[in-house]
Amino acid sequence: MYKYVIINKIMQGSDFVKCPFCSFAESKVIDSRPTDEGEKIRRRRECMNCGKRFTTYEIIENVPIIVVKKDKSREEFDRDKLFRGILRSCEKRPVSIDTIDKMVNDIETSLQNSLDREVTSVHIGEMVMDKLKDIDEIAYVRFASVYRQFKDINTFMDELSKLLRDK
């Protein structure tokens, strides 16, 4: 008797496994338990067609988000880098670390849930600015001054005018 083991990579809710004996697409789970400290799930399955049993190991496949920077270079999304940038703009402001952490979580979740595997740094910057605008206007202006690279006082005043108009 052969032991059939299938590694099933679960991505975006897909739970499709063919029977290794007859290739039938439906099976029922008989037993399920975590392995490798919760990194994998071992499932014992029974084919609904031929009745034979087989084991699958399911792992979550994390596809990295690639950030396309202004100079067209690419790097993997770095949550800590985003956190530090927001934290810097919120220095000496009444914005808690929990608020910043929630903002970063929201942005990261939004990026993970999008179907795009590449996102521009411009898009991420706009997401940060949208959130900062509602949390702290001074932090928003600080972030905008670095992110938009204000060249002179006029561009700075334009941004302040937009902020006042939106209010």
Chimera marker file (.cmm) of the C-alpha trace (Angstrom):
<marker_set name="trace">
<marker id="1" x="0.000" y="0.000" z="0.000" r="1" g="1" b="0" radius="0.5"/>
<marker id="2" x="1.352" y="3.423" z="-0.974" r="1" g="1" b="0" radius="0.5"/>
<marker id="3" x="0.963" y="6.530" z="1.129" r="1" g="1" b="0" radius="0.5"/>
<marker id="4" x="-0.113" y="9.473" z="-1.001" r="1" g="1" b="0" radius="0.5"/>
<marker id="5" x="0.670" y="12.907" z="0.378" r="1" g="1" b="0" radius="0.5"/>
<marker id="6" x="-0.335" y="16.090" z="-1.402" r="1" g="1" b="0" radius="0.5"/>
<marker id="7" x="0.871" y="19.536" z="-0.486" r="1" g="1" b="0" radius="0.5"/>
<marker id="8" x="-2.091" y="21.801" z="-1.133" r="1" g="1" b="0" radius="0.5"/>
<marker id="9" x="-1.218" y="25.482" z="-1.140" r="1" g="1" b="0" radius="0.5"/>
<marker id="10" x="-4.249" y="27.395" z="0.055" r="1" g="1" b="0" radius="0.5"/>
<marker id="11" x="-4.541" y="30.805" z="-1.553" r="1" g="1" b="0" radius="0.5"/>
<marker id="12" x="-7.544" y="33.077" z="-1.501" r="1" g="1" b="0" radius="0.5"/>
<marker id="13" x="-9.894" y="30.398" z="-0.192" r="1" g="1" b="0" radius="0.5"/>
<marker id="14" x="-9.118" y="27.681" z="-2.742" r="1" g="1" b="0" radius="0.5"/>
<marker id="15" x="-9.616" y="24.200" z="-1.246" r="1" g="1" b="0" radius="0.5"/>
<marker id="16" x="-9.596" y="22.079" z="-4.395" r="1" g="1" b="0" radius="0.5"/>
<marker id="17" x="-7.835" y="18.697" z="-4.205" r="1" g="1" b="0" radius="0.5"/>
<marker id="18" x="-8.114" y="15.860" z="-6.723" r="1" g="1" b="0" radius="0.5"/>
<marker id="19" x="-7.987" y="12.260" z="-5.582" r="1" g="1" b="0" radius="0.5"/>
<marker id="20" x="-4.510" y="10.834" z="-6.406" r="1" g="1" b="0" radius="0.5"/>
<marker id="21" x="-6.096" y="7.470" z="-7.297" r="1" g="1" b="0" radius="0.5"/>
<marker id="22" x="-9.000" y="8.356" z="-9.601" r="1" g="1" b="0" radius="0.5"/>
<marker id="23" x="-8.622" y="12.188" z="-10.059" r="1" g="1" b="0" radius="0.5"/>
<marker id="24" x="-12.150" y="12.800" z="-8.782" r="1" g="1" b="0" radius="0.5"/>
<marker id="25" x="-12.558" y="16.406" z="-7.611" r="1" g="1" b="0" radius="0.5"/>
<marker id="26" x="-14.603" y="15.817" z="-4.443" r="1" g="1" b="0" radius="0.5"/>
<marker id="27" x="-13.388" y="14.423" z="-1.153" r="1" g="1" b="0" radius="0.5"/>
<marker id="28" x="-14.513" y="14.650" z="2.427" r="1" g="1" b="0" radius="0.5"/>
<marker id="29" x="-12.248" y="15.516" z="5.323" r="1" g="1" b="0" radius="0.5"/>
<marker id="30" x="-12.103" y="12.707" z="7.884" r="1" g="1" b="0" radius="0.5"/>
<marker id="31" x="-9.525" y="14.179" z="10.243" r="1" g="1" b="0" radius="0.5"/>
<marker id="32" x="-7.854" y="17.567" z="10.475" r="1" g="1" b="0" radius="0.5"/>
<marker id="33" x="-5.082" y="18.744" z="12.798" r="1" g="1" b="0" radius="0.5"/>
<marker id="34" x="-2.381" y="21.427" z="12.878" r="1" g="1" b="0" radius="0.5"/>
<marker id="35" x="1.263" y="20.417" z="12.410" r="1" g="1" b="0" radius="0.5"/>
<marker id="36" x="4.609" y="22.203" z="12.505" r="1" g="1" b="0" radius="0.5"/>
<marker id="37" x="3.481" y="24.602" z="15.249" r="1" g="1" b="0" radius="0.5"/>
<marker id="38" x="0.403" y="25.655" z="13.310" r="1" g="1" b="0" radius="0.5"/>
<marker id="39" x="2.266" y="26.376" z="10.068" r="1" g="1" b="0" radius="0.5"/>
<marker id="40" x="0.530" y="23.539" z="8.224" r="1" g="1" b="0" radius="0.5"/>
<marker id="41" x="-2.750" y="21.682" z="8.505" r="1" g="1" b="0" radius="0.5"/>
<marker id="42" x="-2.733" y="17.914" z="8.011" r="1" g="1" b="0" radius="0.5"/>
<marker id="43" x="-6.004" y="16.615" z="6.599" r="1" g="1" b="0" radius="0.5"/>
<marker id="44" x="-6.976" y="12.994" z="6.118" r="1" g="1" b="0" radius="0.5"/>
<marker id="45" x="-9.420" y="12.795" z="3.205" r="1" g="1" b="0" radius="0.5"/>
<marker id="46" x="-11.636" y="10.184" z="1.628" r="1" g="1" b="0" radius="0.5"/>
<marker id="47" x="-12.517" y="10.287" z="-2.065" r="1" g="1" b="0" radius="0.5"/>
<marker id="48" x="-16.262" y="10.527" z="-2.691" r="1" g="1" b="0" radius="0.5"/>
<marker id="49" x="-15.873" y="8.426" z="-5.869" r="1" g="1" b="0" radius="0.5"/>
<marker id="50" x="-13.502" y="5.525" z="-5.145" r="1" g="1" b="0" radius="0.5"/>
<marker id="51" x="-13.529" y="5.648" z="-1.328" r="1" g="1" b="0" radius="0.5"/>
<marker id="52" x="-9.742" y="5.550" z="-0.995" r="1" g="1" b="0" radius="0.5"/>
<marker id="53" x="-8.062" y="7.698" z="1.630" r="1" g="1" b="0" radius="0.5"/>
<marker id="54" x="-5.172" y="10.108" z="1.253" r="1" g="1" b="0" radius="0.5"/>
<marker id="55" x="-3.451" y="12.842" z="3.246" r="1" g="1" b="0" radius="0.5"/>
<marker id="56" x="-3.011" y="16.480" z="2.323" r="1" g="1" b="0" radius="0.5"/>
<marker id="57" x="-0.886" y="19.121" z="4.002" r="1" g="1" b="0" radius="0.5"/>
<marker id="58" x="-2.186" y="22.610" z="3.529" r="1" g="1" b="0" radius="0.5"/>
<marker id="59" x="0.027" y="25.651" z="3.849" r="1" g="1" b="0" radius="0.5"/>
<marker id="60" x="-0.769" y="29.293" z="3.357" r="1" g="1" b="0" radius="0.5"/>
<marker id="61" x="1.131" y="30.779" z="0.473" r="1" g="1" b="0" radius="0.5"/>
<marker id="62" x="2.164" y="34.356" z="1.108" r="1" g="1" b="0" radius="0.5"/>
<marker id="63" x="2.877" y="36.213" z="-2.087" r="1" g="1" b="0" radius="0.5"/>
<marker id="64" x="4.980" y="39.287" z="-1.359" r="1" g="1" b="0" radius="0.5"/>
<marker id="65" x="3.811" y="42.739" z="-2.349" r="1" g="1" b="0" radius="0.5"/>
<marker id="66" x="6.344" y="44.521" z="-4.522" r="1" g="1" b="0" radius="0.5"/>
<marker id="67" x="6.594" y="48.305" z="-4.241" r="1" g="1" b="0" radius="0.5"/>
<marker id="68" x="7.499" y="50.154" z="-7.437" r="1" g="1" b="0" radius="0.5"/>
<marker id="69" x="9.336" y="53.280" z="-6.391" r="1" g="1" b="0" radius="0.5"/>
<marker id="70" x="9.420" y="56.634" z="-8.199" r="1" g="1" b="0" radius="0.5"/>
<marker id="71" x="12.744" y="55.767" z="-9.863" r="1" g="1" b="0" radius="0.5"/>
<marker id="72" x="11.120" y="52.519" z="-11.176" r="1" g="1" b="0" radius="0.5"/>
<marker id="73" x="13.204" y="50.314" z="-8.857" r="1" g="1" b="0" radius="0.5"/>
<marker id="74" x="11.368" y="47.587" z="-7.003" r="1" g="1" b="0" radius="0.5"/>
<marker id="75" x="11.551" y="46.341" z="-3.441" r="1" g="1" b="0" radius="0.5"/>
<marker id="76" x="9.458" y="44.122" z="-1.192" r="1" g="1" b="0" radius="0.5"/>
<marker id="77" x="6.845" y="45.896" z="0.934" r="1" g="1" b="0" radius="0.5"/>
<marker id="78" x="8.309" y="46.670" z="4.350" r="1" g="1" b="0" radius="0.5"/>
<marker id="79" x="5.728" y="47.187" z="7.066" r="1" g="1" b="0" radius="0.5"/>
<marker id="80" x="8.342" y="48.530" z="9.502" r="1" g="1" b="0" radius="0.5"/>
<marker id="81" x="9.508" y="51.140" z="6.994" r="1" g="1" b="0" radius="0.5"/>
<marker id="82" x="5.937" y="52.374" z="6.582" r="1" g="1" b="0" radius="0.5"/>
<marker id="83" x="5.467" y="52.442" z="10.368" r="1" g="1" b="0" radius="0.5"/>
<marker id="84" x="8.682" y="54.458" z="10.878" r="1" g="1" b="0" radius="0.5"/>
<marker id="85" x="7.682" y="56.990" z="8.208" r="1" g="1" b="0" radius="0.5"/>
<marker id="86" x="4.293" y="57.595" z="9.779" r="1" g="1" b="0" radius="0.5"/>
<marker id="87" x="5.797" y="57.667" z="13.271" r="1" g="1" b="0" radius="0.5"/>
<marker id="88" x="8.260" y="60.345" z="12.169" r="1" g="1" b="0" radius="0.5"/>
<marker id="89" x="5.457" y="62.571" z="10.899" r="1" g="1" b="0" radius="0.5"/>
<marker id="90" x="3.541" y="62.083" z="14.176" r="1" g="1" b="0" radius="0.5"/>
<marker id="91" x="6.427" y="62.989" z="16.497" r="1" g="1" b="0" radius="0.5"/>
<marker id="92" x="5.363" y="65.306" z="19.332" r="1" g="1" b="0" radius="0.5"/>
<marker id="93" x="1.746" y="65.021" z="18.222" r="1" g="1" b="0" radius="0.5"/>
<marker id="94" x="-1.146" y="63.511" z="20.197" r="1" g="1" b="0" radius="0.5"/>
<marker id="95" x="-1.217" y="60.361" z="18.071" r="1" g="1" b="0" radius="0.5"/>
<marker id="96" x="-0.844" y="57.063" z="19.932" r="1" g="1" b="0" radius="0.5"/>
<marker id="97" x="1.316" y="54.168" z="18.796" r="1" g="1" b="0" radius="0.5"/>
<marker id="98" x="-1.857" y="52.053" z="18.676" r="1" g="1" b="0" radius="0.5"/>
<marker id="99" x="-3.411" y="54.508" z="16.210" r="1" g="1" b="0" radius="0.5"/>
<marker id="100" x="-0.313" y="54.361" z="13.998" r="1" g="1" b="0" radius="0.5"/>
<marker id="101" x="-0.216" y="50.569" z="14.249" r="1" g="1" b="0" radius="0.5"/>
<marker id="102" x="-3.894" y="50.351" z="13.255" r="1" g="1" b="0" radius="0.5"/>
<marker id="103" x="-3.242" y="52.692" z="10.308" r="1" g="1" b="0" radius="0.5"/>
<marker id="104" x="-0.345" y="50.517" z="9.108" r="1" g="1" b="0" radius="0.5"/>
<marker id="105" x="-2.446" y="47.357" z="9.589" r="1" g="1" b="0" radius="0.5"/>
<marker id="106" x="-5.295" y="48.872" z="7.562" r="1" g="1" b="0" radius="0.5"/>
<marker id="107" x="-2.952" y="49.851" z="4.728" r="1" g="1" b="0" radius="0.5"/>
<marker id="108" x="-1.179" y="46.487" z="4.726" r="1" g="1" b="0" radius="0.5"/>
<marker id="109" x="-4.494" y="44.601" z="4.764" r="1" g="1" b="0" radius="0.5"/>
<marker id="110" x="-5.805" y="46.709" z="1.908" r="1" g="1" b="0" radius="0.5"/>
<marker id="111" x="-2.663" y="45.958" z="-0.130" r="1" g="1" b="0" radius="0.5"/>
<marker id="112" x="-2.819" y="42.217" z="0.676" r="1" g="1" b="0" radius="0.5"/>
<marker id="113" x="-6.505" y="42.049" z="-0.275" r="1" g="1" b="0" radius="0.5"/>
<marker id="114" x="-5.999" y="43.771" z="-3.609" r="1" g="1" b="0" radius="0.5"/>
<marker id="115" x="-5.301" y="41.534" z="-6.565" r="1" g="1" b="0" radius="0.5"/>
<marker id="116" x="-2.251" y="43.592" z="-7.485" r="1" g="1" b="0" radius="0.5"/>
<marker id="117" x="1.098" y="42.054" z="-6.539" r="1" g="1" b="0" radius="0.5"/>
<marker id="118" x="2.852" y="45.292" z="-7.465" r="1" g="1" b="0" radius="0.5"/>
<marker id="119" x="1.861" y="48.657" z="-6.055" r="1" g="1" b="0" radius="0.5"/>
<marker id="120" x="3.455" y="52.050" z="-6.553" r="1" g="1" b="0" radius="0.5"/>
<marker id="121" x="4.992" y="53.988" z="-3.695" r="1" g="1" b="0" radius="0.5"/>
<marker id="122" x="2.789" y="56.868" z="-4.861" r="1" g="1" b="0" radius="0.5"/>
<marker id="123" x="-0.326" y="54.793" z="-4.161" r="1" g="1" b="0" radius="0.5"/>
<marker id="124" x="0.928" y="53.858" z="-0.684" r="1" g="1" b="0" radius="0.5"/>
<marker id="125" x="1.776" y="57.499" z="0.027" r="1" g="1" b="0" radius="0.5"/>
<marker id="126" x="-1.733" y="58.579" z="-0.966" r="1" g="1" b="0" radius="0.5"/>
<marker id="127" x="-3.226" y="55.926" z="1.308" r="1" g="1" b="0" radius="0.5"/>
<marker id="128" x="-1.136" y="57.233" z="4.231" r="1" g="1" b="0" radius="0.5"/>
<marker id="129" x="-2.102" y="60.833" z="3.508" r="1" g="1" b="0" radius="0.5"/>
<marker id="130" x="-5.820" y="59.946" z="3.353" r="1" g="1" b="0" radius="0.5"/>
<marker id="131" x="-5.600" y="58.329" z="6.777" r="1" g="1" b="0" radius="0.5"/>
<marker id="132" x="-3.395" y="61.022" z="8.342" r="1" g="1" b="0" radius="0.5"/>
<marker id="133" x="-5.729" y="63.774" z="7.155" r="1" g="1" b="0" radius="0.5"/>
<marker id="134" x="-8.455" y="62.371" z="9.410" r="1" g="1" b="0" radius="0.5"/>
<marker id="135" x="-6.161" y="61.695" z="12.380" r="1" g="1" b="0" radius="0.5"/>
<marker id="136" x="-3.892" y="64.735" z="12.692" r="1" g="1" b="0" radius="0.5"/>
<marker id="137" x="-3.569" y="67.632" z="10.255" r="1" g="1" b="0" radius="0.5"/>
<marker id="138" x="-0.054" y="68.619" z="11.388" r="1" g="1" b="0" radius="0.5"/>
<marker id="139" x="1.182" y="65.040" z="10.900" r="1" g="1" b="0" radius="0.5"/>
<marker id="140" x="-0.538" y="65.085" z="7.502" r="1" g="1" b="0" radius="0.5"/>
<marker id="141" x="1.313" y="68.256" z="6.453" r="1" g="1" b="0" radius="0.5"/>
<marker id="142" x="4.627" y="66.874" z="7.748" r="1" g="1" b="0" radius="0.5"/>
<marker id="143" x="4.159" y="63.653" z="5.800" r="1" g="1" b="0" radius="0.5"/>
<marker id="144" x="3.040" y="65.543" z="2.697" r="1" g="1" b="0" radius="0.5"/>
<marker id="145" x="6.073" y="67.835" z="2.847" r="1" g="1" b="0" radius="0.5"/>
<marker id="146" x="8.437" y="64.853" z="2.639" r="1" g="1" b="0" radius="0.5"/>
<marker id="147" x="6.282" y="62.690" z="0.385" r="1" g="1" b="0" radius="0.5"/>
<marker id="148" x="5.437" y="65.404" z="-2.142" r="1" g="1" b="0" radius="0.5"/>
<marker id="149" x="8.903" y="66.978" z="-1.869" r="1" g="1" b="0" radius="0.5"/>
<marker id="150" x="7.744" y="70.572" z="-1.614" r="1" g="1" b="0" radius="0.5"/>
<marker id="151" x="10.131" y="72.712" z="-3.642" r="1" g="1" b="0" radius="0.5"/>
<marker id="152" x="9.106" y="76.076" z="-2.254" r="1" g="1" b="0" radius="0.5"/>
<marker id="153" x="6.620" y="77.860" z="-0.009" r="1" g="1" b="0" radius="0.5"/>
<marker id="154" x="4.028" y="78.092" z="-2.807" r="1" g="1" b="0" radius="0.5"/>
<marker id="155" x="3.665" y="74.318" z="-3.152" r="1" g="1" b="0" radius="0.5"/>
<marker id="156" x="3.437" y="74.101" z="0.637" r="1" g="1" b="0" radius="0.5"/>
<marker id="157" x="0.700" y="76.753" z="0.662" r="1" g="1" b="0" radius="0.5"/>
<marker id="158" x="-1.162" y="74.930" z="-2.129" r="1" g="1" b="0" radius="0.5"/>
<marker id="159" x="-1.280" y="71.798" z="0.016" r="1" g="1" b="0" radius="0.5"/>
<marker id="160" x="-2.477" y="73.786" z="3.032" r="1" g="1" b="0" radius="0.5"/>
<marker id="161" x="-5.163" y="75.415" z="0.890" r="1" g="1" b="0" radius="0.5"/>
<marker id="162" x="-6.388" y="71.989" z="-0.267" r="1" g="1" b="0" radius="0.5"/>
<marker id="163" x="-6.510" y="70.827" z="3.336" r="1" g="1" b="0" radius="0.5"/>
<marker id="164" x="-8.552" y="73.871" z="4.378" r="1" g="1" b="0" radius="0.5"/>
<marker id="165" x="-10.896" y="73.510" z="1.385" r="1" g="1" b="0" radius="0.5"/>
<marker id="166" x="-11.559" y="69.851" z="2.205" r="1" g="1" b="0" radius="0.5"/>
<marker id="167" x="-12.444" y="70.782" z="5.751" r="1" g="1" b="0" radius="0.5"/>
<link id1="1" id2="2" r="1" g="1" b="0" radius="0.2"/>
<link id1="2" id2="3" r="1" g="1" b="0" radius="0.2"/>
<link id1="3" id2="4" r="1" g="1" b="0" radius="0.2"/>
<link id1="4" id2="5" r="1" g="1" b="0" radius="0.2"/>
<link id1="5" id2="6" r="1" g="1" b="0" radius="0.2"/>
<link id1="6" id2="7" r="1" g="1" b="0" radius="0.2"/>
<link id1="7" id2="8" r="1" g="1" b="0" radius="0.2"/>
<link id1="8" id2="9" r="1" g="1" b="0" radius="0.2"/>
<link id1="9" id2="10" r="1" g="1" b="0" radius="0.2"/>
<link id1="10" id2="11" r="1" g="1" b="0" radius="0.2"/>
<link id1="11" id2="12" r="1" g="1" b="0" radius="0.2"/>
<link id1="12" id2="13" r="1" g="1" b="0" radius="0.2"/>
<link id1="13" id2="14" r="1" g="1" b="0" radius="0.2"/>
<link id1="14" id2="15" r="1" g="1" b="0" radius="0.2"/>
<link id1="15" id2="16" r="1" g="1" b="0" radius="0.2"/>
<link id1="16" id2="17" r="1" g="1" b="0" radius="0.2"/>
<link id1="17" id2="18" r="1" g="1" b="0" radius="0.2"/>
<link id1="18" id2="19" r="1" g="1" b="0" radius="0.2"/>
<link id1="19" id2="20" r="1" g="1" b="0" radius="0.2"/>
<link id1="20" id2="21" r="1" g="1" b="0" radius="0.2"/>
<link id1="21" id2="22" r="1" g="1" b="0" radius="0.2"/>
<link id1="22" id2="23" r="1" g="1" b="0" radius="0.2"/>
<link id1="23" id2="24" r="1" g="1" b="0" radius="0.2"/>
<link id1="24" id2="25" r="1" g="1" b="0" radius="0.2"/>
<link id1="25" id2="26" r="1" g="1" b="0" radius="0.2"/>
<link id1="26" id2="27" r="1" g="1" b="0" radius="0.2"/>
<link id1="27" id2="28" r="1" g="1" b="0" radius="0.2"/>
<link id1="28" id2="29" r="1" g="1" b="0" radius="0.2"/>
<link id1="29" id2="30" r="1" g="1" b="0" radius="0.2"/>
<link id1="30" id2="31" r="1" g="1" b="0" radius="0.2"/>
<link id1="31" id2="32" r="1" g="1" b="0" radius="0.2"/>
<link id1="32" id2="33" r="1" g="1" b="0" radius="0.2"/>
<link id1="33" id2="34" r="1" g="1" b="0" radius="0.2"/>
<link id1="34" id2="35" r="1" g="1" b="0" radius="0.2"/>
<link id1="35" id2="36" r="1" g="1" b="0" radius="0.2"/>
<link id1="36" id2="37" r="1" g="1" b="0" radius="0.2"/>
<link id1="37" id2="38" r="1" g="1" b="0" radius="0.2"/>
<link id1="38" id2="39" r="1" g="1" b="0" radius="0.2"/>
<link id1="39" id2="40" r="1" g="1" b="0" radius="0.2"/>
<link id1="40" id2="41" r="1" g="1" b="0" radius="0.2"/>
<link id1="41" id2="42" r="1" g="1" b="0" radius="0.2"/>
<link id1="42" id2="43" r="1" g="1" b="0" radius="0.2"/>
<link id1="43" id2="44" r="1" g="1" b="0" radius="0.2"/>
<link id1="44" id2="45" r="1" g="1" b="0" radius="0.2"/>
<link id1="45" id2="46" r="1" g="1" b="0" radius="0.2"/>
<link id1="46" id2="47" r="1" g="1" b="0" radius="0.2"/>
<link id1="47" id2="48" r="1" g="1" b="0" radius="0.2"/>
<link id1="48" id2="49" r="1" g="1" b="0" radius="0.2"/>
<link id1="49" id2="50" r="1" g="1" b="0" radius="0.2"/>
<link id1="50" id2="51" r="1" g="1" b="0" radius="0.2"/>
<link id1="51" id2="52" r="1" g="1" b="0" radius="0.2"/>
<link id1="52" id2="53" r="1" g="1" b="0" radius="0.2"/>
<link id1="53" id2="54" r="1" g="1" b="0" radius="0.2"/>
<link id1="54" id2="55" r="1" g="1" b="0" radius="0.2"/>
<link id1="55" id2="56" r="1" g="1" b="0" radius="0.2"/>
<link id1="56" id2="57" r="1" g="1" b="0" radius="0.2"/>
<link id1="57" id2="58" r="1" g="1" b="0" radius="0.2"/>
<link id1="58" id2="59" r="1" g="1" b="0" radius="0.2"/>
<link id1="59" id2="60" r="1" g="1" b="0" radius="0.2"/>
<link id1="60" id2="61" r="1" g="1" b="0" radius="0.2"/>
<link id1="61" id2="62" r="1" g="1" b="0" radius="0.2"/>
<link id1="62" id2="63" r="1" g="1" b="0" radius="0.2"/>
<link id1="63" id2="64" r="1" g="1" b="0" radius="0.2"/>
<link id1="64" id2="65" r="1" g="1" b="0" radius="0.2"/>
<link id1="65" id2="66" r="1" g="1" b="0" radius="0.2"/>
<link id1="66" id2="67" r="1" g="1" b="0" radius="0.2"/>
<link id1="67" id2="68" r="1" g="1" b="0" radius="0.2"/>
<link id1="68" id2="69" r="1" g="1" b="0" radius="0.2"/>
<link id1="69" id2="70" r="1" g="1" b="0" radius="0.2"/>
<link id1="70" id2="71" r="1" g="1" b="0" radius="0.2"/>
<link id1="71" id2="72" r="1" g="1" b="0" radius="0.2"/>
<link id1="72" id2="73" r="1" g="1" b="0" radius="0.2"/>
<link id1="73" id2="74" r="1" g="1" b="0" radius="0.2"/>
<link id1="74" id2="75" r="1" g="1" b="0" radius="0.2"/>
<link id1="75" id2="76" r="1" g="1" b="0" radius="0.2"/>
<link id1="76" id2="77" r="1" g="1" b="0" radius="0.2"/>
<link id1="77" id2="78" r="1" g="1" b="0" radius="0.2"/>
<link id1="78" id2="79" r="1" g="1" b="0" radius="0.2"/>
<link id1="79" id2="80" r="1" g="1" b="0" radius="0.2"/>
<link id1="80" id2="81" r="1" g="1" b="0" radius="0.2"/>
<link id1="81" id2="82" r="1" g="1" b="0" radius="0.2"/>
<link id1="82" id2="83" r="1" g="1" b="0" radius="0.2"/>
<link id1="83" id2="84" r="1" g="1" b="0" radius="0.2"/>
<link id1="84" id2="85" r="1" g="1" b="0" radius="0.2"/>
<link id1="85" id2="86" r="1" g="1" b="0" radius="0.2"/>
<link id1="86" id2="87" r="1" g="1" b="0" radius="0.2"/>
<link id1="87" id2="88" r="1" g="1" b="0" radius="0.2"/>
<link id1="88" id2="89" r="1" g="1" b="0" radius="0.2"/>
<link id1="89" id2="90" r="1" g="1" b="0" radius="0.2"/>
<link id1="90" id2="91" r="1" g="1" b="0" radius="0.2"/>
<link id1="91" id2="92" r="1" g="1" b="0" radius="0.2"/>
<link id1="92" id2="93" r="1" g="1" b="0" radius="0.2"/>
<link id1="93" id2="94" r="1" g="1" b="0" radius="0.2"/>
<link id1="94" id2="95" r="1" g="1" b="0" radius="0.2"/>
<link id1="95" id2="96" r="1" g="1" b="0" radius="0.2"/>
<link id1="96" id2="97" r="1" g="1" b="0" radius="0.2"/>
<link id1="97" id2="98" r="1" g="1" b="0" radius="0.2"/>
<link id1="98" id2="99" r="1" g="1" b="0" radius="0.2"/>
<link id1="99" id2="100" r="1" g="1" b="0" radius="0.2"/>
<link id1="100" id2="101" r="1" g="1" b="0" radius="0.2"/>
<link id1="101" id2="102" r="1" g="1" b="0" radius="0.2"/>
<link id1="102" id2="103" r="1" g="1" b="0" radius="0.2"/>
<link id1="103" id2="104" r="1" g="1" b="0" radius="0.2"/>
<link id1="104" id2="105" r="1" g="1" b="0" radius="0.2"/>
<link id1="105" id2="106" r="1" g="1" b="0" radius="0.2"/>
<link id1="106" id2="107" r="1" g="1" b="0" radius="0.2"/>
<link id1="107" id2="108" r="1" g="1" b="0" radius="0.2"/>
<link id1="108" id2="109" r="1" g="1" b="0" radius="0.2"/>
<link id1="109" id2="110" r="1" g="1" b="0" radius="0.2"/>
<link id1="110" id2="111" r="1" g="1" b="0" radius="0.2"/>
<link id1="111" id2="112" r="1" g="1" b="0" radius="0.2"/>
<link id1="112" id2="113" r="1" g="1" b="0" radius="0.2"/>
<link id1="113" id2="114" r="1" g="1" b="0" radius="0.2"/>
<link id1="114" id2="115" r="1" g="1" b="0" radius="0.2"/>
<link id1="115" id2="116" r="1" g="1" b="0" radius="0.2"/>
<link id1="116" id2="117" r="1" g="1" b="0" radius="0.2"/>
<link id1="117" id2="118" r="1" g="1" b="0" radius="0.2"/>
<link id1="118" id2="119" r="1" g="1" b="0" radius="0.2"/>
<link id1="119" id2="120" r="1" g="1" b="0" radius="0.2"/>
<link id1="120" id2="121" r="1" g="1" b="0" radius="0.2"/>
<link id1="121" id2="122" r="1" g="1" b="0" radius="0.2"/>
<link id1="122" id2="123" r="1" g="1" b="0" radius="0.2"/>
<link id1="123" id2="124" r="1" g="1" b="0" radius="0.2"/>
<link id1="124" id2="125" r="1" g="1" b="0" radius="0.2"/>
<link id1="125" id2="126" r="1" g="1" b="0" radius="0.2"/>
<link id1="126" id2="127" r="1" g="1" b="0" radius="0.2"/>
<link id1="127" id2="128" r="1" g="1" b="0" radius="0.2"/>
<link id1="128" id2="129" r="1" g="1" b="0" radius="0.2"/>
<link id1="129" id2="130" r="1" g="1" b="0" radius="0.2"/>
<link id1="130" id2="131" r="1" g="1" b="0" radius="0.2"/>
<link id1="131" id2="132" r="1" g="1" b="0" radius="0.2"/>
<link id1="132" id2="133" r="1" g="1" b="0" radius="0.2"/>
<link id1="133" id2="134" r="1" g="1" b="0" radius="0.2"/>
<link id1="134" id2="135" r="1" g="1" b="0" radius="0.2"/>
<link id1="135" id2="136" r="1" g="1" b="0" radius="0.2"/>
<link id1="136" id2="137" r="1" g="1" b="0" radius="0.2"/>
<link id1="137" id2="138" r="1" g="1" b="0" radius="0.2"/>
<link id1="138" id2="139" r="1" g="1" b="0" radius="0.2"/>
<link id1="139" id2="140" r="1" g="1" b="0" radius="0.2"/>
<link id1="140" id2="141" r="1" g="1" b="0" radius="0.2"/>
<link id1="141" id2="142" r="1" g="1" b="0" radius="0.2"/>
<link id1="142" id2="143" r="1" g="1" b="0" radius="0.2"/>
<link id1="143" id2="144" r="1" g="1" b="0" radius="0.2"/>
<link id1="144" id2="145" r="1" g="1" b="0" radius="0.2"/>
<link id1="145" id2="146" r="1" g="1" b="0" radius="0.2"/>
<link id1="146" id2="147" r="1" g="1" b="0" radius="0.2"/>
<link id1="147" id2="148" r="1" g="1" b="0" radius="0.2"/>
<link id1="148" id2="149" r="1" g="1" b="0" radius="0.2"/>
<link id1="149" id2="150" r="1" g="1" b="0" radius="0.2"/>
<link id1="150" id2="151" r="1" g="1" b="0" radius="0.2"/>
<link id1="151" id2="152" r="1" g="1" b="0" radius="0.2"/>
<link id1="152" id2="153" r="1" g="1" b="0" radius="0.2"/>
<link id1="153" id2="154" r="1" g="1" b="0" radius="0.2"/>
<link id1="154" id2="155" r="1" g="1" b="0" radius="0.2"/>
<link id1="155" id2="156" r="1" g="1" b="0" radius="0.2"/>
<link id1="156" id2="157" r="1" g="1" b="0" radius="0.2"/>
<link id1="157" id2="158" r="1" g="1" b="0" radius="0.2"/>
<link id1="158" id2="159" r="1" g="1" b="0" radius="0.2"/>
<link id1="159" id2="160" r="1" g="1" b="0" radius="0.2"/>
<link id1="160" id2="161" r="1" g="1" b="0" radius="0.2"/>
<link id1="161" id2="162" r="1" g="1" b="0" radius="0.2"/>
<link id1="162" id2="163" r="1" g="1" b="0" radius="0.2"/>
<link id1="163" id2="164" r="1" g="1" b="0" radius="0.2"/>
<link id1="164" id2="165" r="1" g="1" b="0" radius="0.2"/>
<link id1="165" id2="166" r="1" g="1" b="0" radius="0.2"/>
<link id1="166" id2="167" r="1" g="1" b="0" radius="0.2"/>
</marker_set>
